[in-house]
Amino acid sequence: MKNDTQIQSDVVAQLDRAQNVIAGTIGVEVHHGVVKLAGRVGDDSIKKTAELAAGGVGDVTKVIMDVDVGAATAAGSKGAPAAVV
């Protein structure tokens, strides 16, 4: 089983490969296999693509979406550091 850091790295890599997901728009946090995606994207299809990409990573138990749809901007997060795609 992967640790949270490995899962986070894999999710970031998966999002980097995902079509239409713009670098810097989605932050990734992982806690005990639960992935939280946070940020803003341009439309619902990008949001769904990001959710499916994160959920497809091994050892991810759940994906929590805190992603708004609108004009995409760089992601920011309060609290624990997040990797930004």
Secondary structure, 3 states (H helix, E strand, C coil): CCCHHHHHHHHHHHHHHCCCCCCCCEEEEEECCEEEEEEEECCHHHHHHHHHHHHCCCCCCEEEEEEEECCCCCCCCCCCCCEEC
